[in-house]
Amino acid sequence: MDGDLYDEFGNYIGPELESDDSEGEGGDGDKSPDMGEEEGEGSDDGVAMDTSVVVAGAGHEMAVVLHEDKKYYPTAAEVFGPDVETVVQEEDTQPLTEPIIAPVKKHKFAHTEQELPTTTYEMEYLADLMDNAELIRNVAIAGHLHCGKTCFMDSMLEQTHPDITTREAKDLRYTDTLLTEQERGLSIKATPLSLMMPDPRGKSYLINVFDTPGHVNFSDEVTAAFRLCDGLVLFVDASEGVMMNTERLLKHAVQERLAVTLCINKIDRLILELKLPPTDAYFKLKHIVDEVNSLLSIYSDKEEGSIVSPLLGNVCFASSQYGFCFTLRSFARIYTDAYGGSFSPTEFAKRLWGDIYFNNTKRTFTRKPPSVDAARSFVEFLLEPLYKIFAQTVGDVDTTLPQVLDELGIAMTKTEMRLNIRPLLRLVCQRFFGEHTSFVEMCVQHIPSPVAAAKTKIEHTYTGPVDDELGDSMLACDQEGPLMVHVTKLYPNHDAAVFQALGRVLSGTLYSGQQVRVLGENYTLEDEEDSKIGQVGRLWISEARYQVEISRVPAGNWVLIEGVDQTITKTATITQINDSEDAQIFRPLKFNTQSVIKIAVEPVNPSELPKMLDGLRKVNKSYPLLVTKVEESGEHVVFGTGELYLDCVMHDLRKMYSEIDIKVADPVVAFCETVVETSSLKCFAETPNKKNKLTMISEPLEKGLADDIEGEVVQIAWSKKKIGEFFQSKYDWDLLAARSIWAFGPEATGPNILVDDTLPSEVDKSLLGSVRESIIQGFQWGTREGPLCDEPIRNVKFKILDAVIAGEPIHRGGGQIIPTARRVAYSAFLMATPRLMEPYYFVEVQAPADCVSSVYTVLARRRGHVTQDAPIPGSPLYTIKAFIPAIDSFGFETDLRTHTQGQAFCLSVFHHWQIVPGDPLDKSIVIRPLEPQPAPHLAREFMIKTRRRKGLSEDVSISKFFDDPMLLELARQDVMFNYPM
């Protein structure tokens, strides 16, 4: 339309204003502003032809208007309105490769279903089942790396989700939701999945299953899963047997007081891969059961119920790849159905394991073999039919297989019979064994419901009393009681912007939109700082790649919670606002390993430091055992359990949480500081005001005591009498000294002890008691950062021998006592022959017999030493067990594979702390750069390089920790030749 103004995109702007060339720069002074004012400089000729005006405002799309060479220019306010900000630029301020309007980024870090898939049950039915806690089982599936846990979850999912075919790809691995998990081929995160499955009688149960990683580096995920579960299904590879992580997980489950069941998986490997005869296969399976039972007898305190056996029904046999699972009872049921139910499957199952034989002549079972070549009943009735099914399908698919399938009552179409061998074998096995009802039956019978397990769970995890109203409600798993939710895991949402908290409702009912109190790990009734009021957003049932939104979750169930993640770092306790003054927290997670590998990180672009800090905060929430801290030098360090763990952490930090380039320093390890002798003289320190004086010595702790403190075998919260009895009976301490223990350090489960060894005749105990807390704080501060290189002190006992305390309270405040207590602890430490400690890994290597010598060679180069090598029963492989220093473990796996042509496979996990050879304070040792040091020089090298990295002085200066009177005493006794001033 004539007289209208349009931009270059064809968008209508407004009416065109008239202009007259003869009137110069504007026909009307009111309507012809000076564009020079708009762009900051005057111009008689108007704006240059290539000048662009970039216009942006609320409710307007950004547009670029190119002005033609006219004498009159309307203002932006006239054209676009008064609220539009106008920026006039002489040239482009961004490269042509960048669009003016950047597209919205779509993050995809995980596999997610776009819509809810079809299931064999309605979601409403599953939600209704959540109200009946007796029909719920909370189960963790755990085992060594690559023993088929995730693949087994696929076969259960195939049973409950008919539209998800687990063989669309070679291996779906449905619970490996992260793209990195699919690329790496192993689980990184523990993934919860709620399924409704029937038992053999057709009764439905809600089975909440946690699929956990098998790699030892990610055992922290297993710990978080165990805390929410009532029972464990331990997966063992039938070919490999009990491996390193199998043993560790079993011990951890017993410590967490979980009911233990066993699933021997991949039994197809015995037939197709190892090609064992049925009798040998039986011995292989029996050896696995016996090995698990021997471990249970070692780790379990109680005898009753601490054994697994196929006869009890808490052992099942499975093949994840071929989609079947059976127990003795389920296999006996197949016989009962085939022969018209003329005998009891339960009674028949009791005769299908052990040294029991079937006498064909008498038609009876006997303990003695009826003939020389008689097979055990397990071999005759279970393994031989299974071997025949495999042999007929693999070897005689075109000749005798149709006849065998007819005898077994398995119907197959012609199309199915033309399948490749593996899919066909999977189909035959699934039709023969049916659904996974035997697995459900095992879980239902041998893993307690949330109601039955409540007493064990609450007594083990809750820090408060269990005899009040709140405790009674949790013990009864009461849906109408006060709300208590235990959160142990945080999962990022699809774009990794916020986290959803996974927890278990232990009492009451959680509603969406409810106001709650979130109690952090540091909350106590005395110090309520670590708590916050929050509002619950939406609630979901987790189904791995999709979620089902619900409005309420009653006690006994798992739930994903939106909106409460801000104040949660690792774990939390959620309770109601009203009447929750007495609520205490659930214990923080207790891990079976430590984060000892350390890397320093910094952004490539220093201006992006805030982004990296935000990313570190988020990645710290995502990994339960990750530790992030800032050193005094200002560098940001990240502690993890191993190389793979830190590699995953850095991937998430770079790609998911910060989206910036980050530089990473070479990995190093955390050290500890200790002493090997008693202090050579009594060390004392005076407070700055010269009114107080503390005297202390240090000495090593008894062997095993530090482990007992860390394992909470003994706790500082116990009564003096109980602590005294423990130390007197187990470590032969004097009863008076045992009852004089003040604190463990650097925290309540720290591996150092502070003892009051003063005599009432020499010291005013009431005055000493008045500064007790200040001395403890100084002791814990000192043991947190030792004097050698600011690393934690370990395995040291500090004794207070004398104390002169000022009578006036103003002269004995914390500001005087705390730094003095720390200083005297340091001097006592330095006078007791200090040493460095380094972490050692336990390594398990699997390799063929001809590669064992190469494994020894690689270990010897890295200060490692072998503790055991033995053949794996029923397998051509050897297992080599060894110890290796963590600092020498970087690149060990690559080195091992290079020397064995890729035939060796290893896993390593933190095992213990060991003293580094050499004296770290020996100044006669010269450290030459870029040269490997001999063993006696290592302690000195580690200390100096750690101090350099942290920005500390080159060597330890005792004048920093010793008062002048103390230095004079040292000079008099001539014991300072080893220490620089």
Long-range contacts (C-beta under 8 A, 24 or more apart in sequence): 5-74, 5-79, 7-63, 7-64, 7-65, 8-64, 8-65, 8-66, 9-63, 11-63, 13-65, 13-79, 13-80, 14-74, 14-78, 14-79, 17-72, 17-74, 17-78, 19-70, 19-71, 19-72, 20-71, 21-71, 24-71, 25-71, 25-72, 26-71, 26-72, 27-72, 31-72, 31-74, 31-78, 32-72, 32-73, 33-73, 33-75, 35-73, 35-88, 38-75, 38-76, 38-86, 38-88, 39-88, 40-88, 46-70, 46-71, 46-73, 47-73, 47-88, 48-90, 51-88, 51-89, 51-90, 52-88, 52-89, 53-86, 53-87, 53-88, 54-86, 54-87, 54-88, 54-89, 55-80, 55-84, 55-85, 55-86, 56-84, 56-85, 56-87, 57-81, 57-83, 57-84, 57-85, 58-83, 60-84, 61-101, 62-100, 62-101, 64-100, 107-494, 107-495, 107-496, 107-656, 108-179, 108-494, 109-178, 109-179, 109-180, 109-492, 109-494, 109-495, 109-496, 109-655, 109-656, 110-177, 110-178, 110-179, 110-494, 110-545, 111-177, 111-178, 111-179, 111-182, 111-545, 112-177, 112-494, 112-545, 112-546, 113-545, 113-546, 116-546, 116-548, 117-161, 117-163, 117-164, 117-546, 118-161, 118-162, 118-163, 119-160, 119-161, 119-162, 119-196, 120-159, 120-160, 120-161, 120-162, 120-196, 121-160, 121-196, 121-204, 123-548, 125-196, 125-204, 126-194, 126-196, 126-206, 126-541, 126-548, 127-541, 127-548, 127-550, 129-196, 129-204, 129-205, 129-206, 130-206, 130-553, 130-554, 130-556, 130-557, 131-479, 131-554, 133-449, 133-450, 133-451, 133-477, 133-479, 133-554, 133-555, 133-556, 134-449, 134-451, 135-204, 135-205, 135-206, 135-449, 136-205, 136-206, 136-208, 136-449, 136-450, 136-556, 136-557, 137-205, 137-206, 137-207, 137-208, 137-230, 137-231, 137-443, 137-444, 137-447, 137-449, 138-208, 138-228, 138-229, 138-230, 138-231, 138-447, 138-450, 138-453, 138-504, 138-556, 138-558, 139-207, 139-208, 139-209, 139-210, 139-229, 139-230, 139-231, 139-232, 139-233, 139-443, 139-447, 140-209, 140-210, 140-212, 140-222, 140-225, 140-226, 140-229, 140-231, 140-232, 140-233, 140-253, 140-258, 141-209, 141-210, 141-211, 141-212, 141-232, 141-233, 141-235, 142-212, 142-214, 142-222, 142-225, 142-226, 142-232, 142-233, 142-234, 142-235, 142-249, 142-253, 143-214, 143-234, 143-235, 143-236, 143-237, 143-245, 143-246, 143-249, 143-265, 144-214, 144-235, 144-236, 144-237, 144-240, 144-243, 144-244, 144-245, 144-246, 144-249, 145-186, 145-214, 145-215, 145-216, 145-243, 145-245, 145-907, 146-186, 146-214, 146-237, 147-214, 147-235, 147-236, 147-237, 147-240, 147-246, 147-265, 147-266, 148-235, 148-237, 148-265, 148-266, 148-318, 148-320, 148-321, 149-187, 149-211, 149-212, 149-214, 149-235, 149-265, 149-320, 150-174, 150-175, 150-176, 150-187, 150-211, 151-320, 151-321, 152-235, 152-263, 152-265, 152-318, 152-320, 152-325, 153-193, 153-209, 153-211, 154-320, 155-320, 155-323, 155-324, 155-325, 155-436, 156-195, 156-197, 156-209, 156-436, 156-439, 157-193, 157-195, 158-323, 159-197, 159-435, 159-436, 160-195, 160-196, 160-197, 166-323, 167-423, 167-426, 174-544, 174-545, 175-211, 175-544, 177-544, 177-545, 180-648, 180-651, 186-213, 186-214, 186-215, 187-211, 187-212, 187-213, 187-214, 187-215, 187-218, 188-213, 188-218, 188-221, 188-648, 189-213, 189-218, 189-221, 189-491, 190-221, 190-222, 190-224, 190-225, 190-489, 191-542, 191-544, 192-225, 192-228, 192-502, 192-542, 192-544, 192-558, 193-542, 193-543, 193-544, 194-541, 194-542, 194-543, 194-558, 197-435, 197-436, 197-437, 197-440, 198-435, 198-437, 198-440, 199-437, 199-440, 199-441, 199-444, 200-330, 200-333, 200-437, 200-438, 200-441, 205-440, 205-443, 205-444, 206-557, 207-440, 207-443, 208-557, 208-558, 211-544, 214-245, 215-245, 215-644, 215-907, 216-244, 216-245, 216-248, 216-593, 216-641, 216-642, 216-907, 216-908, 216-909, 217-640, 217-641, 217-642, 217-643, 217-644, 217-645, 217-909, 218-641, 218-645, 219-245, 219-248, 219-249, 219-252, 219-591, 219-592, 219-593, 219-641, 219-909, 220-589, 220-591, 220-593, 220-623, 220-624, 220-625, 220-641, 221-489, 221-624, 222-249, 222-252, 223-252, 223-589, 223-590, 223-591, 223-592, 223-624, 223-625, 224-488, 224-489, 224-571, 224-589, 224-624, 225-488, 225-489, 226-252, 226-253, 226-256, 226-258, 227-256, 227-461, 227-486, 227-488, 227-571, 227-586, 227-589, 228-486, 228-488, 228-489, 228-502, 228-503, 228-504, 228-558, 229-258, 230-258, 230-259, 230-447, 230-448, 230-449, 230-450, 230-453, 230-457, 231-258, 231-259, 231-260, 231-261, 231-443, 231-446, 231-447, 231-448, 231-453, 232-258, 232-259, 232-260, 232-261, 233-261, 233-262, 233-263, 233-439, 233-442, 233-443, 234-260, 234-261, 234-262, 234-263, 234-292, 235-263, 235-265, 236-262, 236-263, 236-264, 236-265, 236-288, 236-292, 237-265, 237-266, 237-269, 238-264, 238-265, 238-266, 238-267, 238-269, 238-270, 238-284, 238-285, 238-288, 238-317, 239-266, 239-269, 239-270, 239-273, 239-274, 239-874, 239-875, 240-846, 240-872, 240-875, 241-284, 241-287, 241-288, 241-291, 241-872, 241-873, 241-875, 242-288, 242-291, 242-292, 242-295, 243-844, 244-842, 244-844, 244-881, 244-907, 244-909, 245-907, 245-909, 246-292, 247-295, 248-592, 248-909, 250-292, 250-295, 250-296, 250-299, 251-295, 251-299, 251-592, 252-592, 254-296, 254-299, 254-300, 254-306, 255-299, 255-590, 255-592, 256-460, 257-456, 257-457, 257-460, 259-305, 259-446, 259-447, 259-448, 259-453, 260-296, 260-306, 260-308, 260-314, 261-308, 261-314, 261-315, 261-316, 261-442, 261-443, 261-446, 261-447, 262-289, 262-292, 262-308, 262-314, 262-315, 262-316, 263-315, 263-316, 263-317, 263-318, 263-325, 263-439, 264-288, 264-289, 264-315, 264-316, 264-317, 264-318, 265-318, 265-319, 265-320, 266-318, 266-319, 266-320, 266-321, 267-317, 267-318, 267-319, 267-386, 268-319, 268-321, 268-322, 268-390, 270-874, 271-386, 271-387, 271-390, 272-390, 272-394, 274-874, 274-875, 276-874, 278-375, 278-379, 278-383, 278-384, 278-387, 279-375, 279-376, 279-379, 280-874, 281-379, 281-383, 282-376, 282-378, 282-379, 282-383, 283-874, 284-873, 284-874, 285-317, 287-873, 287-874, 289-315, 309-353, 310-352, 310-353, 310-378, 311-349, 311-350, 311-353, 311-354, 312-446, 313-349, 313-441, 313-442, 313-445, 313-446, 314-442, 314-445, 314-446, 315-442, 316-438, 316-439, 316-442, 318-439, 319-429, 321-422, 321-426, 322-425, 322-426, 322-429, 322-430, 323-426, 323-429, 323-430, 324-429, 324-430, 324-432, 324-433, 325-433, 325-436, 325-438, 325-439, 326-382, 326-433, 326-438, 327-438, 327-441, 327-442, 328-352, 328-353, 328-378, 328-382, 329-438, 329-441, 330-433, 330-437, 330-438, 330-441, 331-381, 331-382, 334-432, 334-433, 335-381, 338-409, 351-377, 352-377, 352-378, 352-381, 352-382, 353-377, 353-378, 354-378, 389-428, 389-429, 389-432, 390-425, 393-421, 393-424, 393-425, 393-428, 394-421, 394-425, 397-421, 397-424, 408-432, 449-556, 450-477, 450-555, 450-556, 450-557, 451-476, 451-477, 451-556, 454-506, 457-506, 458-506, 461-486, 461-586, 461-587, 462-584, 462-586, 462-587, 463-584, 463-585, 463-586, 463-587, 464-582, 464-583, 464-584, 464-585, 468-582, 470-507, 470-582, 470-583, 473-507, 473-508, 474-506, 474-507, 477-506, 477-507, 477-555, 477-556, 478-507, 478-508, 478-555, 479-508, 479-509, 479-554, 479-555, 479-556, 480-508, 480-509, 481-507, 481-508, 481-555, 482-507, 482-508, 482-575, 482-576, 482-579, 482-580, 482-583, 483-507, 483-508, 483-509, 483-510, 483-514, 483-516, 483-574, 483-575, 483-576, 484-508, 484-573, 484-574, 484-575, 484-583, 485-510, 485-516, 485-559, 485-561, 485-573, 485-574, 485-575, 486-571, 486-573, 486-586, 487-561, 487-564, 487-568, 487-571, 487-572, 487-573, 487-574, 488-571, 488-589, 488-624, 489-624, 490-565, 490-568, 490-621, 490-622, 491-560, 491-622, 492-618, 492-622, 492-656, 492-657, 496-618, 496-656, 496-657, 498-562, 498-565, 499-565, 499-568, 499-618, 499-621, 499-622, 500-540, 500-560, 500-561, 500-562, 500-565, 501-560, 501-561, 501-564, 501-565, 501-568, 501-572, 502-542, 502-558, 502-559, 502-560, 502-561, 503-558, 503-559, 503-561, 503-572, 503-574, 504-556, 504-557, 504-558, 504-559, 505-553, 505-554, 505-555, 505-556, 505-557, 505-559, 506-555, 507-555, 508-555, 508-576, 509-552, 509-553, 509-554, 509-555, 510-536, 510-539, 510-552, 510-553, 510-559, 510-561, 510-574, 511-536, 511-539, 511-551, 511-552, 512-536, 512-537, 512-538, 512-539, 512-550, 512-551, 512-552, 513-537, 514-576, 515-577, 516-564, 516-574, 516-575, 516-576, 516-577, 517-574, 517-575, 517-576, 517-577, 517-580, 517-583, 518-564, 518-567, 518-568, 518-572, 518-573, 518-574, 519-572, 519-573, 519-574, 519-575, 519-583, 519-584, 519-585, 520-567, 520-568, 520-569, 520-572, 520-585, 521-569, 521-570, 521-571, 521-572, 521-585, 521-588, 523-573, 523-584, 523-585, 524-584, 524-585, 525-582, 525-584, 532-566, 532-567, 533-577, 534-563, 534-564, 534-566, 534-567, 535-563, 535-564, 536-561, 536-562, 536-563, 536-564, 537-561, 537-562, 537-563, 537-564, 538-562, 538-563, 565-621, 568-621, 569-620, 569-621, 570-621, 570-624, 589-624, 590-712, 591-624, 591-625, 593-625, 593-641, 593-909, 593-910, 594-625, 594-641, 594-839, 594-910, 595-625, 595-626, 595-627, 595-639, 595-640, 595-641, 595-670, 596-639, 596-641, 596-669, 596-670, 596-839, 596-886, 596-910, 597-639, 597-640, 597-641, 597-642, 597-643, 597-645, 597-646, 597-667, 597-668, 597-669, 597-670, 597-886, 598-637, 598-638, 598-639, 598-667, 598-668, 598-669, 598-670, 599-637, 599-638, 599-640, 599-646, 599-650, 599-664, 599-665, 599-666, 599-667, 599-668, 600-631, 600-635, 600-636, 600-637, 600-638, 600-664, 600-665, 600-949, 601-636, 601-637, 601-638, 601-650, 601-653, 601-662, 601-663, 601-664, 601-665, 602-635, 602-636, 602-662, 602-663, 603-660, 603-661, 603-662, 603-663, 604-660, 604-661, 604-662, 604-663, 605-660, 605-661, 608-658, 608-660, 611-658, 611-659, 611-660, 612-636, 612-653, 612-658, 612-660, 612-662, 614-657, 614-658, 615-653, 615-657, 615-658, 615-660, 616-653, 616-658, 618-656, 618-657, 619-649, 619-652, 619-653, 619-657, 622-652, 622-657, 623-649, 631-790, 631-950, 631-951, 632-790, 632-950, 632-951, 632-952, 633-949, 633-950, 633-951, 634-951, 635-665, 635-949, 639-670, 641-909, 641-910, 642-908, 642-909, 643-667, 643-890, 643-893, 667-890, 668-887, 668-946, 668-949, 669-838, 669-839, 669-886, 669-887, 670-791, 670-792, 670-839, 671-789, 671-791, 671-836, 671-837, 671-838, 671-916, 671-942, 671-946, 672-786, 672-791, 672-792, 672-793, 672-794, 672-795, 672-836, 672-837, 672-838, 672-913, 673-786, 673-787, 673-788, 673-789, 673-791, 673-792, 673-793, 673-794, 673-829, 673-834, 673-835, 673-836, 673-837, 674-700, 674-793, 674-794, 674-795, 674-796, 674-834, 674-835, 674-836, 674-837, 674-915, 675-699, 675-700, 675-795, 675-796, 675-829, 675-832, 675-833, 675-834, 675-835, 676-700, 676-832, 676-833, 676-835, 676-915, 677-832, 677-833, 678-832, 679-828, 679-829, 679-831, 679-832, 680-831, 680-832, 680-975, 681-831, 681-969, 681-970, 681-973, 681-975, 682-801, 682-802, 683-824, 683-827, 683-828, 683-831, 683-962, 683-966, 684-802, 684-824, 684-963, 684-965, 684-966, 685-820, 685-823, 685-824, 685-827, 685-961, 685-962, 685-963, 685-966, 686-820, 686-963, 686-965, 687-812, 687-816, 687-817, 687-820, 688-816, 688-820, 689-806, 689-811, 689-816, 691-806, 691-811, 691-812, 691-816, 692-771, 692-803, 692-804, 692-805, 692-806, 692-811, 692-812, 692-816, 692-817, 692-820, 693-802, 693-803, 693-804, 694-775, 694-800, 694-802, 694-803, 694-817, 694-820, 694-821, 694-824, 695-800, 695-801, 695-802, 695-803, 695-824, 696-798, 696-799, 696-800, 696-801, 696-824, 696-825, 696-827, 696-828, 697-798, 697-799, 697-801, 697-828, 697-831, 697-832, 698-796, 698-797, 698-798, 698-799, 698-825, 698-828, 698-829, 698-831, 698-832, 699-796, 699-797, 699-799, 699-832, 700-795, 700-796, 700-797, 700-832, 701-751, 701-752, 701-753, 701-795, 701-796, 701-797, 702-731, 705-731, 705-751, 705-753, 705-795, 706-751, 706-752, 706-794, 706-795, 707-751, 709-744, 709-749, 709-750, 709-751, 709-753, 710-749, 710-750, 710-751, 712-749, 715-748, 715-749, 716-741, 716-743, 716-744, 716-748, 717-748, 742-772, 742-775, 742-776, 742-779, 743-776, 743-779, 743-780, 745-776, 745-779, 745-780, 745-782, 745-783, 745-784, 745-793, 746-780, 746-781, 746-783, 746-784, 746-792, 746-793, 747-780, 750-780, 750-783, 751-794, 751-795, 752-779, 752-783, 752-793, 752-794, 752-795, 752-796, 752-797, 752-798, 753-796, 753-797, 753-798, 754-779, 754-798, 754-800, 755-797, 755-798, 755-799, 755-800, 756-800, 757-799, 757-800, 757-801, 758-800, 758-801, 758-802, 758-803, 762-802, 763-802, 763-803, 764-805, 767-803, 767-805, 767-806, 767-807, 767-812, 768-800, 768-803, 768-805, 770-805, 770-809, 770-812, 771-803, 771-805, 771-812, 771-817, 773-814, 774-812, 774-813, 774-814, 774-817, 774-818, 774-821, 775-800, 775-817, 775-818, 775-821, 776-821, 777-814, 777-818, 777-821, 778-817, 778-818, 778-819, 778-820, 778-821, 778-822, 778-823, 778-825, 779-821, 779-822, 779-825, 781-818, 781-822, 782-821, 782-822, 782-825, 782-826, 782-829, 783-825, 786-826, 786-829, 786-834, 787-826, 787-829, 787-830, 787-834, 787-956, 787-961, 788-834, 788-836, 788-920, 788-921, 788-943, 788-956, 789-836, 789-942, 789-943, 789-946, 789-947, 789-950, 789-952, 790-946, 790-947, 790-950, 790-952, 791-836, 791-946, 793-829, 794-837, 794-913, 795-837, 795-913, 796-829, 796-832, 798-825, 798-828, 823-961, 823-962, 826-961, 827-958, 827-961, 827-962, 827-966, 830-921, 830-956, 830-958, 830-961, 830-979, 831-975, 833-919, 834-920, 834-921, 835-915, 835-916, 835-919, 835-920, 835-939, 836-915, 836-916, 836-920, 836-939, 836-942, 836-943, 837-913, 837-914, 837-915, 837-916, 838-885, 838-886, 838-887, 838-913, 838-914, 838-916, 838-942, 839-885, 839-886, 839-910, 839-912, 839-913, 840-883, 840-884, 840-885, 840-886, 840-910, 840-911, 840-912, 840-913, 840-914, 841-883, 841-884, 841-885, 841-886, 841-889, 841-908, 841-909, 841-910, 841-911, 842-881, 842-882, 842-883, 842-908, 842-909, 842-910, 842-911, 843-880, 843-881, 843-882, 843-883, 843-884, 843-889, 843-892, 843-906, 843-907, 843-908, 844-879, 844-880, 844-881, 844-906, 844-907, 844-908, 845-879, 845-880, 845-881, 845-882, 845-896, 845-904, 845-905, 845-906, 846-872, 846-877, 846-878, 846-879, 846-880, 846-904, 846-905, 846-906, 847-877, 847-878, 847-880, 847-900, 847-903, 847-904, 847-905, 848-876, 848-877, 848-878, 848-903, 849-876, 849-877, 849-878, 851-878, 851-900, 851-901, 851-903, 851-904, 852-878, 852-880, 854-896, 854-899, 854-900, 854-904, 855-880, 855-896, 855-899, 855-900, 855-904, 856-880, 857-899, 858-892, 858-895, 858-896, 858-899, 859-884, 861-895, 862-888, 862-889, 862-892, 862-895, 863-888, 863-935, 864-888, 883-911, 884-908, 885-914, 886-910, 887-942, 916-942, 919-978, 921-955, 921-956, 921-978, 921-979, 922-978, 923-955, 923-978, 923-980, 955-980, 956-980, 957-981
